[in-house]
């Protein structure tokens, strides 16, 4: 088995958990490669604990593809998994997310469950949870790379405190003009992210829907709107400034207001590894503290 380890430079408090992961990989005799930002920490652990440990490194999608891993283990929070999707793209490499960040909807393996989850991975006791993505293209033929988002694509104002107007068309038919600070187009995966913070609904991961969630709309009757993911959206922005911002997950681009955006479902999906310790309802209960009584 070949496994890629991905993450940002680990904090000192997370080094013991990285050591647990490395110990399991060495114990199982796994061939693994480490993202370059983690190589220094892995070298230190190797020198102190596992002098027999050998690993290679990778720094971009090409080097990852050359290593050809069967799985990628993401060490960090949900943002780390979003970064990992940029490397994986359409390569069909499943992701196991170990939460070393904060909330952890995507990276939902707790630190206390690392060994159990890795044992499940190595023994094949897991399922793959496939998540849809959004992709974007522009009327000006400007190529956005990468042009997809796992959580959401957000249209927002730039260099102004005034609201913008987002004229929205659904399969060519006029839907609405959102007079607001912006508009979020979210996948089911992203429904627990920015969209939720703006009042959007939580959607089960495989619901085959998107959500249109306005950001601070002026007209209070403009509520979040759920649509089928087989639709194509066309967005045109009016603003007092000549430009507006578009973010694909955490990647921000600036466009001229003469540019129209076209958003639809991407032609590939991202696979998340789900062991018996993980399921979406329990993640919601744990992360959102559902069912807990704090009155006493």
C-alpha positions in Angstrom: 0.0 0.0 0.0 1.2 3.5 -0.8 0.0 6.4 1.3 0.6 10.2 0.9 0.7 12.3 4.1 -0.5 15.9 3.5 -0.6 18.8 5.9 0.9 22.2 6.8 3.9 22.6 9.0 2.6 20.9 12.2 2.4 22.8 15.5 4.4 21.5 18.4 1.3 20.3 20.2 0.4 18.1 17.2 3.8 16.4 16.9 2.8 13.5 19.2 -0.1 12.7 16.9 2.1 12.8 13.9 4.3 10.4 15.6 1.4 8.0 16.2 0.6 8.1 12.4 4.2 7.5 11.5 4.5 4.6 14.0 1.4 2.9 12.4 2.8 3.4 8.9 6.1 1.9 9.9 4.4 -0.9 11.8 2.4 -1.8 8.7 5.3 -1.6 6.4 3.5 1.1 4.3 5.4 2.9 1.5 4.6 6.5 2.1 5.4 10.0 0.9 5.2 13.2 2.9 4.2 16.7 1.7 7.3 18.9 1.8 6.0 21.2 4.5 5.9 18.2 6.9 9.2 16.7 6.0 11.2 18.6 8.7 9.0 17.4 11.5 9.0 13.8 10.1 12.9 13.9 9.9 13.0 14.9 13.6 10.7 12.1 14.6 12.7 9.7 12.5 16.0 10.7 14.2 14.5 10.4 17.7 12.1 7.4 17.4 12.3 5.5 14.0 15.8 5.6 12.6 14.8 2.7 10.2 11.9 4.8 8.7 12.2 5.8 5.1 9.9 8.1 3.2 9.9 10.2 0.0 8.5 13.7 -0.4 6.2 15.6 -2.8 5.6 19.2 -3.4 2.9 19.5 -6.1 0.3 17.5 -8.0 2.7 16.2 -10.6 5.0 14.7 -7.9 2.0 13.3 -6.1 0.8 11.6 -9.3 4.2 10.1 -9.9 4.1 8.6 -6.4 0.6 7.2 -7.3 -0.8 6.7 -3.7 -3.7 4.5 -2.9 -4.8 6.9 -0.2 -4.0 10.4 1.1 -4.1 11.1 4.8 -4.8 14.7 5.6 -3.4 16.0 8.9 -5.1 19.2 9.9 -8.5 20.8 9.8 -11.1 21.1 7.1 -9.0 23.8 5.3 -6.2 21.3 4.9 -8.6 18.9 3.1 -9.7 21.7 0.8 -6.0 22.3 0.0 -5.6 18.6 -0.6 -8.3 18.6 -3.2 -6.2 21.0 -5.3 -3.4 18.4 -5.4 -5.7 15.4 -6.0 -8.2 17.0 -8.4 -9.6 14.2 -10.6 -6.9 11.6 -9.7 -9.4 9.4 -7.7 -7.3 9.3 -4.5 -9.5 8.8 -1.4 -8.8 11.1 1.6 -8.8 10.1 5.2 -9.0 13.3 7.3 -7.5 13.4 10.8 -8.6 16.5 12.6 -5.7 18.5 14.1 -7.6 21.8 13.5 -10.8 23.1 15.2 -14.3 22.1 14.1 -13.6 19.2 11.7 -16.6 18.4 9.6 -14.5 16.9 6.8 -11.5 16.0 8.9 -13.6 14.1 11.3 -11.2 11.5 12.7 -10.5 12.7 16.3 -6.9 12.5 17.6 -8.0 9.9 20.1 -9.2 7.6 17.3 -6.1 7.8 15.0 -4.9 4.3 15.7 -8.4 2.7 15.4 -9.1 4.6 12.1 -5.8 3.6 10.6 -6.3 0.0 11.6 -9.7 0.2 9.8 -8.0 1.7 6.7 -5.3 -1.0 6.6 -7.9 -3.9 7.1 -10.3 -2.5 4.5 -13.1 -1.8 7.1 -14.2 1.5 5.5 -16.5 3.0 2.9 -15.9 5.8 0.4 -18.1 8.8 0.7 -18.1 10.6 -2.7 -18.6 14.4 -2.6 -19.6 16.6 -5.5 -17.8 19.8 -6.4 -18.6 23.0 -8.2 -16.7 24.3 -11.2 -16.6 27.7 -12.8 -16.0 29.3 -16.2 -16.1 32.9 -17.3 -17.5 34.8 -20.3 -14.2 36.5 -20.8 -12.5 33.1 -21.4 -10.2 33.7 -18.5 -8.9 30.4 -17.3 -9.2 30.0 -13.5 -6.9 27.3 -12.2 -8.0 25.2 -10.4 -11.5 26.0 -11.4 -13.4 23.9 -8.9 -14.5 24.1 -5.2 -15.5 21.4 -2.8 -17.3 23.7 -0.3 -18.6 26.8 -2.1 -18.1 29.5 -4.7 -18.7 32.9 -3.3 -19.4 36.2 -5.0 -18.6 39.2 -2.9 -18.0 43.0 -3.1 -14.6 44.5 -3.5 -13.2 47.8 -2.2 -16.6 49.1 -1.3 -19.0 49.1 1.7 -22.0 49.3 -0.6 -24.0 46.2 -1.5 -23.7 44.6 -4.9 -26.4 43.2 -7.1 -25.9 39.6 -8.3 -28.3 39.0 -11.3 -28.8 35.2 -11.3 -30.0 33.0 -14.1 -31.0 29.3 -13.8 -30.4 27.4 -17.1 -30.7 30.7 -19.0 -34.0 31.7 -17.3 -33.9 34.8 -15.0 -34.2 33.8 -11.3 -33.5 36.7 -9.1 -31.3 39.8 -8.5 -29.7 39.5 -5.1 -29.0 42.9 -3.6 -26.6 42.0 -0.8 -23.0 41.8 0.3 -22.6 38.8 -1.9 -23.9 35.3 -2.8 -22.7 31.9 -1.8 -23.2 28.9 -4.1 -22.6 25.9 -1.9 -22.3 22.1 -2.3 -23.9 19.8 0.3 -20.4 19.5 1.7 -20.1 23.2 2.1 -23.6 23.5 3.6 -22.0 23.2 7.1 -19.5 26.0 6.3 -19.9 29.6 5.2 -23.5 29.0 4.0 -24.5 27.8 7.4 -23.1 30.9 9.0 -25.3 33.0 6.7 -28.4 31.1 7.6 -28.3 28.4 4.9 -29.7 24.8 5.6 -27.6 21.8 6.4 -27.8 19.2 3.5 -26.9 15.5 3.6 -23.7 15.0 1.7 -25.1 13.0 -1.2 -28.3 15.0 -1.8 -27.4 16.1 -5.3 -28.3 19.7 -4.6 -26.7 23.1 -4.4 -27.7 26.0 -2.1 -27.8 29.7 -3.1 -27.3 31.7 0.1 -27.3 35.5 0.0 -24.9 37.3 2.3 -26.7 40.0 4.4 -29.5 40.6 1.8 -31.2 44.0 1.8 -34.6 42.3 1.1 -35.3 40.0 4.0 -37.6 37.8 1.8 -34.5 36.6 -0.1 -33.9 33.3 1.7 -31.5 30.4 1.0 -32.7 28.5 -2.1 -32.0 24.8 -2.7 -31.7 23.7 -6.4 -30.8 20.4 -8.2 -27.1 20.1 -9.0 -27.9 19.4 -12.7 -28.6 23.1 -13.2 -26.2 25.7 -14.6 -26.1 29.1 -13.0 -25.1 32.3 -14.8 -24.2 35.3 -12.6 -23.8 38.9 -13.6 -22.6 41.5 -11.0 -23.4 45.2 -10.7 -21.3 47.2 -8.3 -20.2 50.8 -7.6 -16.7 49.5 -8.1 -15.5 48.1 -11.4 -14.5 44.7 -9.9 -15.9 42.1 -7.6 -14.3 39.1 -5.8 -14.9 35.4 -6.4 -13.6 32.8 -4.0 -13.4 29.1 -4.7 -13.2 27.7 -1.2 -10.2 29.8 0.0 -8.8 30.8 -3.3 -9.7 34.4 -4.2 -9.9 35.9 -7.7 -10.9 39.4 -8.9 -13.1 39.9 -11.9 -14.3 42.9 -13.9 -18.0 43.6 -13.6 -18.3 43.0 -17.4 -17.5 39.3 -16.7 -20.2 36.8 -16.3 -19.7 33.6 -14.3 -21.1 30.2 -15.1 -21.3 27.7 -12.3 -22.2 24.0 -12.5 -21.4 20.6 -11.0 -17.8 19.5 -11.7 -17.3 16.3 -13.8 -15.4 14.5 -11.0 -15.9 13.9 -7.3 -13.7 13.7 -4.2 -13.8 10.5 -2.2 -13.6 10.6 1.6 -12.7 7.6 3.6 -15.4 6.8 6.2 -14.7 4.2 8.9 -17.2 2.7 11.4 -16.3 5.5 13.8 -17.5 8.2 11.4 -20.9 9.1 10.0 -22.5 12.4 9.1 -25.3 12.5 11.7 -22.9 11.8 14.6 -20.5 14.4 13.2 -23.3 16.9 13.3 -24.3 16.0 16.9 -20.7 16.2 18.1 -19.6 19.4 16.3 -22.9 21.4 16.8 -23.6 20.0 20.3 -27.0 18.8 19.3 -29.1 17.2 22.1 -26.9 18.6 24.9 -28.6 20.4 27.8 -26.4 23.2 29.2 -29.1 24.5 31.6 -27.8 22.8 34.6 
